[in-house]
Amino acid sequence: MNKSLEDIIFDLIELFRPHIEDIGSVLDIGTGTSLPIHIFAEIFPEVRYNTVDIVDIRKRKKLPFVIYDGKTLPFDNLEFDVSLLNETLHHCEDPESVLIEATRVARSVYVIEHFPNPDANIKELVKTEIYALINFDIDCQFYKPFTEHSLYLLFKKASLKVWDRIEIPYFGKRKIRKYFFKLNNKIPESA
């Protein structure tokens, strides 16, 4: 039995709960269908949410939304507590500039990304990503997967430090591992 995207998100709420407490505002960059952020908004209504993307393919439309040029976010410096990039960076032609903009508008950056398993065939991974997007009614033809090494290099280029990293359970058939990263441009207190 295949789980719906909404079922998967509800299953992950408890995993993310400690990272949402004490947050007043979130900007969801590359919101796509906007389903995940809307579900979080239902569970955590005390948080102020805004969403942005380069096109409007939202399935839910209750939260504020802005179409932007993919380069400059139309928000002030540090306007948000968190910028969220949920499975977004691997769909960006220039992920470094997107990440730098995310850092400009928020105190912390949360990234959810997946990596191919070491035995994965990259061509097959690209094919299955496009197929998975089609299954969620998302028309996106750009996909450049990160390796763990290349994503950490991207974080370093953007002057971001990893404060926390959590493996997210993945039950699909694709040969990937999925992770949540809590990033900031300050040195973690435990360092």
Steps between C-alpha positions, in 0.01 A plus 500: 500500500637842403471773759379841387730797536276632779523169692880506471515857633274423797728207585799735515349770721644360824846474344497874424312622808814593703619719212173690472452590864594863578480604133282796411529510120592275207560576132448191283721554194407289199167406657390293198164339583512677839351189664777446758505858628120515518494184711762648732292819520200294613704325771695813604257789441689740728776532237472762222559335161580647158563304182686581177578327173584586140163361380168435667426126518353507851237243593414696815477878499417619852847638583643823356679431170730702275641409160863612485773505237703215654782741580397768750246426770258794542551521876712703740821377660428264791123541458441134596621266770541215250538459124387153399625326184309173487632289211566827316873543441536206261242671273695830489733588215701718744448344845780708656327833432166359623666384822674836550167680456338261747772595748449871438129496590510268804697431816518124425462286191337157500579278204344165413691318226563148381814329377536202272612184675859405409372220273242720323506554126478878452315477166244271663475736799425796270238295317332392825506858637318632195254209527444570873431866423252403231323275754458805725377706199814714500637612164871552564758380254815632674661265749864484598550271800760579761741258652556545870840651420366746242224620733748563782718693255197712411436571868865602541488733196195669653689535833249279679572264786302182567345524847301183474447218253226239520443209267138499386339159460444422133278209405491540122670281243750759378863449602532812716562616855317808621621753759393810689771762563476789742745765381622835622785733412615506862717237669290243691524538879609136534796554264 
